[in-house]
Amino acid sequence: MRLYDTARRAVVPFEPGPLVTMYTCGITPYDATHVGHAATYVLYDVLQRRLRDLGHDTQCVRNVTDVDDDILRKAREVGMPYLDLAAAEVARFQSDMRALGMLPAFSEPAASSAIHDILGFIGMVLDRGHAYQAAGAVYFSVASFDRFGQVSHLGRDEMLALAAERGGNPGDPAKRDPLDFVLWQPSAPDEPAWDSMWGPGRPGWHIECSALAMRELGTTIDLHGGGSDLIFPHHECEAAQSEAATGELFVRHWMHAPMVEYQGTKMSKSLGNLVFISELVKESDPMAVRLAILDHSYRRDWVWHDDLLAEATERLDRWRDAGGDDGGDDGAASLDEVRAALDDDLDLPRALRAVDEAAGTGRGVRRAADLIGVTLS
């Protein structure tokens, strides 16, 4: 199998051991699952299915960010405890994932479950001289870590712009460098707070994923994923603080999912143009929704159009008509064609075309469809 590695900026062999450890950044549970979320998790689901097909065991951890600026803000707006809001949205998310036929996560830990681990992790970073205290907070010093930029390969001006756009607060006067990032911060009066040796407060954005990945999977993990909007600052900061704390490689392979637009416009809550999975599966077969998402390269951003579901439904019907029992060599041939496509940098459109061709010539397709998580029964 060959996959694109974000940090190496190349398609490279992916050659893990018998057990493949994976960490995928999960949801901040303050709103429903939309197509962009689903596109991310479908991608890593297919990857796991092919790895298991190759004989590997996989352990994929998907965190839940239940302590975060966004969820605390939303909890204030709706007037409910933040953990109650998180529980309701996690339940809806899990229902959406089941509808789309996702493999269960190996573990789905919440940030609030990792406070003890986070505090110990911050202590390690401080002890190694990579962090400092200021204004009641603890900051990571990017100047102390000469590999900062190893994941994103961005210039300083680009980093500053993205930090400002994505919650990095480069204008914080307590920082020694605008790119320094928070490991621990004081809580506002109406926010949850935990005691620490640096004063009461709560974790910064990036720290939970380092602490949870290491707690659940160990110091070095085989593959780390998430949406491409997380490359900077989230994954860049995560790699820096992890390797600063342990002195060891954090991730062997970085793999990112594309962004999804709606009708040519970026999906966003402010524009009110999010396409929610829970609504789509009410209107259409969930397997058609999965097929509509699968028919795109993970290497390029793509656009969701309302007519994608009609096209996917027609494709699903053709596959089901041809499904059969996959007896004889025909079923094996279509399966092998899909395997070859997935091993070639997870070429999902090519995999779907292989099943189309098999279905069109009367060959069995059930096992090939199963490999990409599409149930034909």
N, C-alpha and C positions, 0 to 999 in steps of 0.2 A: 504494500500500500504506500502511495505517495500523497502527501498533503502539503498545502501551502502553510508555511510557518511565518507568522507576522513579524517576529523578531529578526529572523534571518532573511526575510523578504524574498523567499524562493520556495518552489515546490521541492520538497526533500523527502527521502524515505522516512516513513513512520514505522519504527521497528521496536515496539515495546516488548517487555517480557510476558510471561504467561498471565500475570495479573496486570491489567491496565487501570491506573488510577487517573481519574478525571475530575475536574472541578469546573462547574458552570455557574457563573453569577446568576442568582435567581431574582425574584421579584421584590420590589418594595410594595407591600400589600396595602395600598390605599386606593386602588381602582381595579377594574376588571381586566382580564387578560385580553390583549388585542392581537391583531395579526402579526405585528412585529415581534411580540413576545413568542408567539407560537412558531414563527419562522426560526427563531434561535433554537428553541428546544427540539423541534423536529429534526434540525440538522444534527445535533448531538445524539439524538435517538437513533437515527439511521447509522451514524458512525458506530455506536455501540452494537447495533444489530450485526453489522458486518464484522466487527472484531470478534463477537461471540461466534459468528459463523466460521471464522478462521480458527476457532479453538481457544480464544482467550477468555478469561473471566474479566469482567469490567466492574468497577466501582465508581459510580458517578455521583458526586456530592453536589447538591443544588441548595444554596443558602436562602434564607428568608430575612430580608433586612427590615426587622420590625422595630428598630430604633434608628431614626433618621430624620433629618430636617423635613423631608416631604411628608412622611406619615404623621409626624407631630403637628405639622401645619394643617393637614387635612382633618386630623382628629379635633383640632380646635374649631375648624369651620363647621363640622357636623355635630359638634358637642357630644362626643362619646370618648370613652377611654381608648387610648391608642392601641392597647393590646386587644380590646374587643373588636376594633376596626380591623386589625391585622388578622384575627381569627376568622372573621367573616370573609375577608377577601382571599385568604389562603384556602378556605374551603371551596370557594368558587373557582379559584385557579386549579385546584386539584381535580375538581369535576371536569373542567375544560380539558385538562391533560388526559384524563381517562377517556373522554369522548374521542379524542384524537388518537387513541391507541398507543400512548407513550409507555415505554418501559418504566416501572417504578424507580424512583431515585434510590440509590444505595442509602443515602441519608439526606435529610432535608432540615438541617439545624437552623435555629433562629439566632439572630445576633444577641438577643437578650439572654440566651442560654450560655453565652461565651464570655460574660464579663470577667470572670476569674481568669480565663485564658488570655483575654485581652490585656488585663493588668499585668500579668506575668510577661507577656510579649513586649509591652512597652518598657518594662523594666530591663529586658535584655537589650533593647535598642539604646536606651539611655546608658547602660553599663558599657556598651561598646563605643560610646562617644558619637553616636549618630543622631542624637536628639537633644533638645534643650527645653527648659521651662520658662514660660513668660506669661504674664497676665493671667495666671491661674490655669493655663493650658500647657500641654506638651506638644512640641512641634518636631517633625522630622527635618533635619538639615540636609538639603539636597547637595550642598557644597561638600559635605563629608563623604559622599558616595559617588565615586568617579564613573560609575556605569549608569547613572541616571540618564535616561534617553535610550536605553538598550532595546526597549520594546517598540516604542513609537518612532524613533529616529527623527523627531521633530526638532526644529530650531527653537531657540529661546523665545522669540517673538510669537511663534505659533503656539508654544506651550502656554505663554501668558494669556493669549487670546482665548484658548480653550479652557484654561483654568477659570477665567472670568465668566465664561459662558456656562460652565458645567459645575458651578458650586465650589470652586477652589479658593475663592475670596483672596485674590492676590493683593488687594488693597488693605489687608489686615495690618495695622501699624505695629502689632506685636511681633511680626515675623522679621527675622534677620534678612531673609530673601523672599521676594513675592511668591516664588515657587515652592517654598517650604509648605508643608501640609500638616494638618492637625491629626495627632494621635489620640489626644484626650482633651476635652473642652468643658468649661463650666456649663452647667445647665441653667436655662432660664427658670424663673420661679414656677412656671406651670409645666415644666418638663420633668421627666424621670431623672433621678440622680442616684449614683452609687458612690460609696465612699472609696477614696483612694489615697495614697500617700501624697498625691499632688492636690488634694482637695476634692470635694464632691463634684461629680460631673457625669459625663456620658462619653461613649466612644466617638471618634471622628468617623468619616465615611469609609475610608479604605481599610482600616485596621481589622474589621471583623472578618474579612475574607482571608487574610493571612492567618489569623488565629484559628479560624474554623478549618481551613484547608489542612493546616499542620495537625490540628487535633484529630481530624477524621481520617487523614490519608498519609501523614508523615511529612518529613522535611522537604522532600523533593517529589513532585507529582509529574506524571507522564504528559498530561495535556490539560491546559487551562483554556476555557472558552467564555464566551459572552458576546454581546452585540459589539459591532465595530465602534460604536460611540463610547465604549468603555476603555478603548486602547489608551487614551489619555483623557483625564489624568488617572483614572482608577487603576488600570492594570500596570501602568508605569510606576505609580506610587506603591502598589502592592508588591511588585517585584523588588523595588528598592528597599522597602522596610523589611521584607522577608529575608533577603540575602544579607542585609546589614545585621539582622538579629542573629542569624545562624552561621554566616560565613560560608554557606553552601548554596548550590544552584537550587532555585525555587521551582522552575518549570522547564521541562525538556522541550515542549512544543506548545506554541501559542497559536490558537485557531479562533478566528472571529467570524461571526455571522453578519450578513448584510443588513442595512437599514431598508425599511419598507415604506414607500410613500402611498398615498391614496389619491387616485385620479390625477397624479402628477404633482401633488402637493405634500410636503412633509406632514406625517401624522403628528398631531399634538393635541394636548388637552385644551390649550388656549383657542385653537381653531375649531374644536368640537368635531373633528373628522376622524376619530378613532373608530376602527372596525373591530368590534368585540367578538371573540370566539363564541361566547355564550349565545349571542344572537344568531350567528351564522349557523350553528348546529341545530337551532330551532327550525330554520328554513330549509336546510339541506342535509344530506347524509354526511355525517362527520368524516367518512372516508373520502368523500368528494372534497371537503375542506382541506384535508391533509394532502390530497393530490394537487389541489390548486397551489398550495404552498410549496410542494416539492418540485414543481416544474420551473425552477429557477436556479441559476448558479449561485453558490454561496460566496463567490468571489466578487460579485457586483450587486450594488443596490438595485432594487426593483420596485415596480409600481403595482399595487393592488387595484384592479378594476372590477366592477360589479359583475361583468360578464365572465370573469374567470371561473366562477362557480358553475355556470351553465356548461362551459367547456369541460370542466373536470367531471361533472356528473355524466356527460355523454361518454367520456373516456372510461369512467368507472363501469358504466353499463356494458361497454364493449368488452372490458376485461372480465366482468362477471359472466357474460355470455360465453366467453371462451375458456373460462376457468377450468372446468372439468376436474379430473382427478390427478392431473399431472402425471399420468402414467407414461412409461417408456422413455425414449431418448429425447423426445420433443420438450418435455418439461425440464429435463436437465440442461438442455441447450439454452433455453431462455434464462434459466437461473444463472448459468455461467456467463452469459452476456451482461447481466445486471452486475454480477460480481466484478467483472472486468471494468465496467464503468465506475463502480464505487471505488475500486482500487486506484483508478486514475484521477486522483484529487477529488474524490466524491462528486463525480460528474452526474448530478441528479437528472438533468434533462435527457442526457444520453441513456441513463438507466430506464427512464420512462419510455423513451422511444423504442428501446429493445423489447419492452413488454408490449407496446403497441404493435410492433412488427410480428411478434409471436402470436398475439391474439388475432391479427389480421390474416395469418396463414394457418390458423387452426391449431397451433401448437399450445400445449398447456402453459398456463402462466401463474398458477396458484402459488407455487413455491417462490417464484420470482417476486410476486407482489408481497408475499409475506416478509421477504427479506427487507423491503423498504417500509414495512409496517402497515401495508394496506390490506385489510381483511376483506375477502371477496364473498364470504358466506353471509 
